[in-house]
Amino acid sequence: MVASQIESLSLIEIAQQTRAAALKLGGLSTDERNSALEAVAKALTLATPEIIAANQADLQTAESEHLAPALYSRLKLGESKLQAAIAGVRDVAKLPNPIGVSQIHRELDEGLILKRVTCPLGVLGIIFEARPEALIQITSLAIKSGNGVILKGGKEAINSCQILTRVITQALASTKVDPAAVQLLTTREEIKQLLELDQYIDLIIPRGSNSFVRYVQDNTRIPVLGHADGICHLYLDKGADLAKSIKITVDAKTHYPAACNAIETLLVHKDIAEEFLPQIAQALQAEGVELRGDEATRAIINAKATREHDWQTEYSDLILAIKIVDTVETAIAHINHYGSKHTDAIVTEDQQTADIFQNQVDAAGVYHNCSTRFADGFRYGFGAEVGISTQQMPPRGPVGLEGLVTYKYKLTGNGHIAATYTGINAKAYTHRDY
């Protein structure tokens, strides 16, 4: 349901509609939900010119308002990015059904059978800045997992979000999915109201700047899934291969510097610094990267001096802080102190050192000899992602369908009562798994 259709409704009424539609959605068959996703993919494909035009209007406004470069990059929805998002919708449809999966099937006693079965969370509240393709990804995952979704995009992406939501809900109208399962909010004032709807919304997923995510986390009783910072590290160990080091460093910093999985700090072992750093610096500077370094780094290459805040900053830009370290343990200590528990990587040919690094770095993703840019639900084969979580409790890392379902216990008996299993003559449970 797009903004023009819900202006006369209060936010509570919208949430009630979404919850009612979500209950029906969760009861649909896998084929019915997959058919709805295919209808959405076809509709988005047909509306591609209209979607691109709406995004161009947002970009023009962003330019006139001097939107930050990182946010502008996330806002831009070119045809290739849109087609990738549409492909993601179809990939989600191909994934196994996450609802109704039996996780436990256990006989407590003869005729008393316990099952633990997956079910939808209910209603998701998604608040995001820029990133119009996130609307497509999250909506497709919500439909597949049987959840309703209330979307709140940033004002910088209002035209993109409105056309995407209209196309999606119109496509759903021809399927078994009630279009009211997908709602779009358009005003900033609605964010605070949305965060107060703990009676109707089961999970909030914010995607945006550090300050924005922290605001959401601090102003709601609803569980929040997400991350505030993306301070990712790459450590080049003394056992690193030079060619791999250059290739991985350049990719992890420059492939998409505005992404939360781009590296912000490069740590280099002292034994290879004099040989590696000049060549890596040359490759990075050729891509327009501004280098900042500690005193030891600046004794080898030309770089601006780092300050304490550089180790704590997510630049989301072509800026990289560099530090020379004595040991892998020093690198790990630096990462665990300054990192955001997002994604960190090591380059080394020494498997024992790699194992130490991967076991001791506290992050959702810990990589060996590859770029941090692989931290992504689509690249993990999740079809898409609703976001990346850096919390300790699961789900952690890129979150796909498995993070959008919970479970319930179903117990079936035949007149069984608890008193039978208590007291002196208590009957024993069989606890036999099927």
C-alpha positions in Angstrom: 0.0 0.0 0.0 1.7 3.3 -1.1 1.7 6.6 0.7 -1.3 8.0 -1.2 -3.5 5.1 0.0 -2.6 5.3 3.6 -2.7 9.1 4.3 -6.1 8.8 5.9 -4.9 5.9 8.2 -3.1 6.3 11.5 0.1 4.5 11.9 -1.5 2.1 14.4 -4.2 1.2 11.8 -1.5 0.6 9.2 0.4 -1.7 11.6 -2.8 -3.5 12.4 -3.5 -4.0 8.6 0.1 -5.3 8.1 -0.2 -7.7 11.0 -3.5 -9.1 9.7 -2.0 -9.5 6.2 1.1 -11.1 7.6 -0.9 -13.8 9.4 -2.5 -14.7 6.1 0.8 -14.6 4.3 2.4 -17.0 6.8 -0.4 -19.5 6.1 0.2 -19.6 2.3 1.9 -22.5 0.6 5.5 -22.3 -0.6 4.3 -22.3 -4.2 2.0 -19.4 -3.5 4.7 -17.3 -1.9 7.2 -18.2 -4.7 4.6 -17.3 -7.3 4.2 -13.9 -5.7 8.0 -13.3 -5.8 8.0 -14.2 -9.5 5.2 -11.7 -10.1 7.2 -9.0 -8.3 10.4 -9.8 -10.3 8.4 -9.5 -13.6 6.7 -6.3 -12.6 10.1 -4.7 -11.5 11.6 -5.7 -14.9 8.8 -4.2 -16.9 8.9 -1.0 -14.8 12.7 -0.6 -15.0 12.6 2.7 -17.1 10.1 4.2 -14.7 12.2 3.1 -11.7 15.4 4.5 -13.1 13.7 7.8 -13.9 12.4 8.1 -10.3 15.9 7.4 -9.0 17.4 10.0 -11.3 15.0 12.6 -9.8 16.2 11.6 -6.4 19.8 12.0 -7.5 19.2 15.4 -9.0 17.7 16.6 -5.7 20.6 15.0 -3.8 23.1 16.9 -6.0 21.4 20.2 -5.3 21.3 19.5 -1.6 25.0 18.4 -1.7 24.3 15.0 -0.3 27.4 13.3 1.2 29.4 11.3 -1.4 28.9 8.0 0.5 25.2 8.5 0.8 24.9 9.6 -2.8 26.7 6.4 -3.9 24.2 4.3 -1.9 21.3 6.2 -3.3 22.2 5.6 -7.0 20.2 2.8 -8.5 21.6 2.2 -11.9 20.2 -0.4 -14.3 22.9 -3.0 -13.4 22.2 -2.6 -9.6 18.5 -2.8 -10.2 18.8 -5.9 -12.4 21.0 -7.5 -9.7 18.3 -6.8 -7.1 15.6 -8.3 -9.4 17.8 -11.4 -9.8 18.0 -11.5 -6.1 14.2 -11.7 -5.9 14.3 -14.8 -8.1 17.1 -16.3 -6.1 15.1 -15.9 -2.9 12.2 -17.8 -4.6 14.6 -20.7 -5.2 15.7 -21.0 -1.6 14.2 -23.7 0.6 11.0 -22.9 2.4 12.0 -21.5 5.9 8.5 -21.9 7.4 7.1 -25.1 8.9 10.5 -26.8 9.2 10.6 -29.4 12.0 13.6 -28.8 14.2 12.7 -31.2 16.9 10.4 -34.3 16.7 10.4 -36.0 20.0 8.3 -38.5 21.9 8.0 -37.4 25.5 6.0 -40.5 26.3 3.8 -42.9 24.3 1.2 -40.8 22.5 2.8 -37.5 23.8 4.6 -35.9 20.8 6.6 -32.7 20.9 7.6 -30.8 17.7 9.5 -27.5 17.4 8.5 -25.9 14.1 9.7 -22.7 12.4 7.3 -19.9 11.9 7.4 -16.2 10.8 8.4 -13.4 13.2 5.3 -11.4 12.3 5.9 -7.8 11.2 9.2 -6.2 10.3 9.9 -2.5 10.6 12.6 -1.5 8.2 14.1 2.0 8.4 16.8 2.8 5.9 18.7 5.8 4.4 19.2 5.8 0.6 19.8 2.2 -0.6 16.5 1.8 -2.6 17.6 -1.7 -3.7 17.3 -2.6 0.0 13.6 -2.2 -0.3 13.5 -4.9 -3.0 15.8 -7.2 -1.1 14.0 -6.9 2.3 10.5 -7.2 0.8 11.4 -10.4 -1.1 12.8 -11.9 2.0 9.8 -10.9 4.0 7.4 -12.5 1.5 9.4 -15.7 1.4 9.5 -15.9 5.2 5.8 -15.1 5.6 6.4 -11.7 7.3 4.7 -8.4 6.9 6.9 -5.4 6.4 6.6 -1.7 7.1 9.2 0.3 5.2 10.5 3.8 6.0 13.0 5.1 3.5 15.0 8.3 3.8 13.7 11.5 2.2 16.6 11.4 -0.2 15.1 8.3 -1.8 11.4 9.1 -1.7 10.7 8.9 -5.4 12.6 5.6 -5.7 10.8 4.1 -2.7 7.4 5.2 -3.8 7.7 3.7 -7.3 9.2 0.5 -6.1 6.5 0.0 -3.5 3.8 0.8 -6.0 5.1 -1.7 -8.5 5.5 -4.4 -5.8 2.1 -4.0 -4.2 0.4 -3.8 -7.6 2.1 -7.1 -8.6 1.0 -8.7 -5.3 -2.6 -7.7 -6.0 -2.7 -10.4 -8.7 -1.4 -13.1 -6.3 -2.5 -14.8 -3.1 -0.4 -12.3 -1.0 -2.4 -9.4 0.5 -0.7 -6.2 -0.7 -1.3 -4.8 2.8 1.6 -7.0 3.9 3.9 -4.4 2.4 3.5 -0.8 3.5 5.6 2.4 2.9 5.9 5.4 5.3 7.2 8.7 3.9 7.6 11.2 6.7 10.3 11.7 9.2 7.8 12.1 12.0 6.6 8.5 11.5 10.0 7.1 12.6 9.5 7.9 16.2 5.9 6.5 16.1 7.1 3.4 14.4 9.6 2.7 17.1 6.9 2.9 19.7 4.7 0.2 18.1 6.1 -2.8 20.1 2.5 -4.2 20.2 2.5 -4.7 16.5 6.1 -4.8 15.2 8.3 -7.7 16.1 11.7 -6.6 14.8 13.2 -3.3 13.7 16.0 -3.4 11.1 17.8 0.0 10.6 20.2 0.5 7.7 22.0 3.8 7.6 24.7 5.9 9.2 26.2 5.2 12.6 24.3 7.9 14.3 21.1 6.9 12.7 21.4 3.3 13.8 22.3 4.2 17.3 19.3 6.5 17.5 17.1 3.6 16.6 18.7 1.3 19.1 18.4 3.9 21.9 14.7 4.8 21.2 12.7 1.6 21.0 11.7 -1.4 23.1 11.4 -3.5 19.9 14.3 -5.9 19.2 16.8 -4.3 16.8 18.9 -6.2 14.2 21.7 -4.3 12.6 25.1 -2.7 13.1 26.1 0.9 13.8 29.7 0.8 12.5 31.5 -1.0 9.7 35.1 -0.6 10.8 36.7 -3.5 8.9 40.4 -4.4 9.0 42.9 -6.2 6.8 46.0 -7.6 8.3 49.0 -8.5 6.1 51.0 -11.0 8.0 54.8 -11.7 7.7 53.8 -14.8 5.8 51.7 -12.9 3.3 52.1 -13.2 -0.5 52.8 -9.8 -2.1 50.7 -10.3 -5.2 47.7 -11.4 -3.1 48.2 -8.6 -0.6 48.1 -5.9 -3.3 45.1 -7.4 -5.1 43.1 -8.0 -1.9 43.9 -4.6 -0.3 42.9 -2.7 -3.4 39.6 -4.6 -3.8 38.7 -4.4 -0.1 39.2 -0.6 -0.1 38.3 0.6 -3.6 35.7 -1.9 -5.0 32.9 0.0 -3.3 34.3 2.3 -0.6 30.9 3.4 0.7 30.0 -0.1 1.6 30.1 -1.2 5.3 32.3 -4.2 4.3 35.1 -2.0 2.8 38.3 -1.9 5.0 39.1 1.3 6.9 42.4 0.1 8.5 45.3 -1.8 7.0 47.6 -3.5 9.5 51.1 -4.6 8.2 53.6 -6.8 10.0 56.9 -5.0 10.5 59.0 -7.8 8.8 57.3 -7.1 5.4 56.5 -3.4 5.7 59.5 -2.0 3.9 59.0 -4.3 0.9 55.2 -4.4 0.7 54.1 -0.9 1.7 55.6 1.1 -1.2 54.0 -1.2 -3.8 50.6 -1.3 -2.0 50.7 2.4 -1.5 51.4 2.9 -5.2 48.4 0.7 -6.2 46.1 2.4 -3.8 47.1 5.9 -4.8 46.5 5.0 -8.4 42.9 4.4 -7.4 42.7 7.8 -5.6 43.0 6.6 -2.1 44.2 9.0 0.6 46.7 7.3 2.9 47.0 8.0 6.6 49.7 6.2 8.7 51.3 5.9 12.0 54.9 7.1 12.6 56.4 3.8 11.4 54.4 3.8 8.3 55.3 7.4 7.4 59.0 6.5 7.7 58.4 4.2 4.7 55.7 5.9 2.5 54.2 9.3 2.1 51.1 9.5 4.2 49.2 11.9 6.4 49.7 11.4 10.2 47.0 9.3 11.9 45.3 10.4 15.0 43.4 8.3 17.6 40.1 8.9 15.9 41.3 7.4 12.6 41.3 3.9 14.2 37.7 4.5 15.3 36.4 6.0 12.0 34.3 4.4 9.2 35.4 6.7 6.4 33.0 5.2 3.7 35.4 6.9 1.3 38.7 6.5 -0.4 40.7 7.0 2.8 42.7 4.3 4.5 44.5 4.3 7.8 47.7 2.2 8.0 49.5 0.8 11.1 52.6 -1.4 11.4 52.4 -4.1 14.0 55.0 -6.4 15.6 53.0 -9.7 15.7 49.7 -11.3 14.8 48.7 -11.0 18.5 49.2 -7.2 18.3 47.1 -7.1 15.1 44.3 -9.1 16.8 44.4 -6.9 19.9 44.1 -3.8 17.7 41.2 -5.2 15.8 39.3 -6.4 18.9 39.8 -3.0 20.5 38.9 -0.7 17.6 36.8 -3.0 15.4 33.1 -3.0 15.0 32.7 -6.9 14.9 31.7 -6.7 11.3 34.4 -8.3 9.0 38.1 -8.6 9.3 40.7 -10.4 7.2 44.2 -11.8 7.2 46.5 -12.4 4.2 49.1 -15.1 5.0 50.4 -18.4 3.6 51.0 -19.6 7.2 47.9 -21.7 8.1 48.7 -21.8 11.8 48.8 -18.0 11.9 45.6 -17.8 9.9 43.9 -20.2 12.4 45.0 -18.1 15.3 43.6 -15.0 13.7 40.3 -16.5 12.7 39.8 -18.1 16.1 40.7 -15.0 18.2 39.3 -12.1 16.2 35.9 -11.3 17.6 33.8 -10.5 14.4 30.8 -11.8 12.5 33.1 -12.5 9.6 36.8 -13.4 9.8 38.4 -14.1 6.4 41.7 -15.6 5.2 43.3 -14.6 1.9 40.2 -12.9 0.4 38.6 -9.5 0.4 36.2 -8.3 3.1 33.8 -7.3 0.3 32.4 -10.9 0.3 30.5 -10.0 3.5 27.1 -9.9 1.8 24.0 -12.0 1.8 23.8 -12.3 -1.9 27.4 -13.5 -2.2 26.8 -16.0 0.6 24.0 -17.5 -1.4 21.2 -16.1 0.8 19.5 -14.6 -2.3 19.5 -11.2 -0.5 19.9 -9.9 3.0 17.9 -7.7 5.3 21.1 -6.4 6.8 24.3 -7.3 8.6 24.3 -7.9 12.3 27.3 -7.5 14.5 25.6 -8.6 17.7 26.9 -11.6 19.6 23.6 -13.4 19.7 22.4 -15.0 16.4 21.6 -14.1 13.8 25.1 -12.7 13.1 26.7 -11.4 9.9 24.7 -11.1 6.7 21.1 -12.0 7.7 18.8 -13.8 5.2 15.8 -15.9 5.7 17.1 -17.7 8.8 17.1 -14.4 10.7 13.4 -13.7 9.9 11.9 -16.9 11.4 11.4 -18.0 14.9 9.8 -21.2 16.2 7.0 -22.6 18.3 6.6 -25.8 20.3 3.7 -27.9 19.3 2.7 -30.7 21.7 0.1 -33.3 21.0 -1.2 -35.8 23.5 -4.2 -38.0 24.3 -5.4 -36.9 27.7 -1.9 -36.7 29.2 -1.5 -34.7 32.4 1.7 -33.5 34.1 0.7 -35.1 37.5 1.4 -38.5 36.0 5.1 -37.7 35.9 5.5 -36.3 39.4 5.5 -37.8 42.9 6.6 -41.2 44.3 5.0 -43.3 41.6 5.9 -40.9 38.8 6.0 -42.3 35.3 9.3 -41.8 33.4 9.5 -39.9 30.2 10.8 -41.8 27.2 12.4 -38.7 25.4 12.8 -40.6 22.2 13.8 -38.6 19.1 12.4 -39.4 15.7 
